[in-house]
């Protein structure tokens, strides 16, 4: 442990003081419920709630009143991050580890077939974890279960590959699994199409959604079916007299982009607000899916109130990567060109740029009440906004802390995420905290940043290394959120310093480098100084 991290740990323990001791004493009697609401492929601004210092045109397009309510009640983070694609983020959330360490660096499906794209000079590491997360790994739901929680998985799992134990959430610490399996997207969102299964009451690999046979042939959207099942599972937990951890992981808004019918009227045959630009049909459907996801959030909040559990329930809302902007949603949303679905952020899911990794993040009590004993231990300020950078792996230690659950030994399971409860309370900040992104794969499409890369954000600065061209880029993302002005040549000393730090830190985390497709050798980062020396 670095000296500054050790000192920070001591300071954190001192600052938590009474809060931590009170939590440890009370969790044996009463622990808060936890609702982790994870949306698939939802971009930073696929919402009517602004996660910038001002609303964007897209914020004016989408309708998410329940997200707005949650933010009014609690805190939203405008610099929250995930990783570039789904399985790495979901594994980080479950383990508290960076993809650099856990080596599930790309999306998983089969153990005998690499999901990485094949174009470009460099390819994926030879031994990245194709099998994904497995029961031998220490996981958040298992630790919460051991602490007395009734653990519920609902929706998309996408942890372990097909024909491995990790494909079933029941093997990863969940008491109930609703519709989770190896695949990361549904064959269809429509019950009339059996959610992608070829025949009713059957399961068709790879994309058919399992376990929802009761809804096959019915005119119901997958988001609504999952919400109904999640509500029933919560009732089981309450009847059992146990606190619950509901991991509500919607398949929405992942492709295929299909209409959520009861919300389509808000978008069909209409222009974008204040313009003469007709909303493309793909974007009509996408907006209906977003609104359907938000309606699910509202329905769950109402359900908690009806059960008398809302004041006991901490809600965390976020996404698993940046918004889709390379295919399926059409070429341009507002006559702004390709890869602009996350504008002003650059690019989208799978990219090294902000559009690929910046995500919405909200934390709130389902119903705030200042005099509630559990809320007094984590008194979230209504309407708070934080610019503190945070990342998906932070949820592992944070939710363990909220639950009063035992953390794993650092000797056997090092955790890269931070317990951010003091960030939630705005009692502490670390604006220069480093965040690491490592995607040594080709995701699929060609476009801005969709290629093997490593990146690091420290304070306002972000450095990116692209392996195929061996190119460095440097941005001040506070002044240049769209990453339009590459400062690599203008700030060579800053670039060299950040490049050296990123390479050193990635090595310390056990990085797997991409490999040259011709020589089959790993290709490490070359700092600017090393590149100059190599090029003579």
Secondary structure, DSSP 8 states (H G I E B T S, - for coil): --HHHHHHHHHHHHHHHHHHHHHHHHTTT---EEEEEEESS--TTSSSS--SSS--HHHHH---HHHHHHHHHSEEETTEE--SSHHHHHHHHHHS--HHHH---S--SBTTB--S---SSEE--TTS-TTBS-TTS--HHHHHHHTT-EEEEEE----B-TTSGGGSGGGTT-SEEES--S-SS-S-SBGGGGGG-SSTT---TTT---S-GGGTTSS-BHHHHHHHHHHHHHHHHHHTT--EEEEEE--TTSSS----GGGGGGTTT-B-TTSS-B--HHHHHHHHHHHHHHHHHHHHHHHHHHTT-GGGEEEEEEESS----SSSS-S-SSSS-TT-TTTTS-S-TT-SSHHHHEE-EEEEESS--TT-HHHHHT---TTEEE---EETTHHHHHHHHHHT-----TTTS---S---HHHHTTS---TT-EEEEEE-S--SS-STT-SSEEEEEETTEEEEEETTTTEEEEEETTT-TT--S--TTTTHHHHHHHHHHHHHHHHHTT----EETTT--B-----HHHHHHHT-
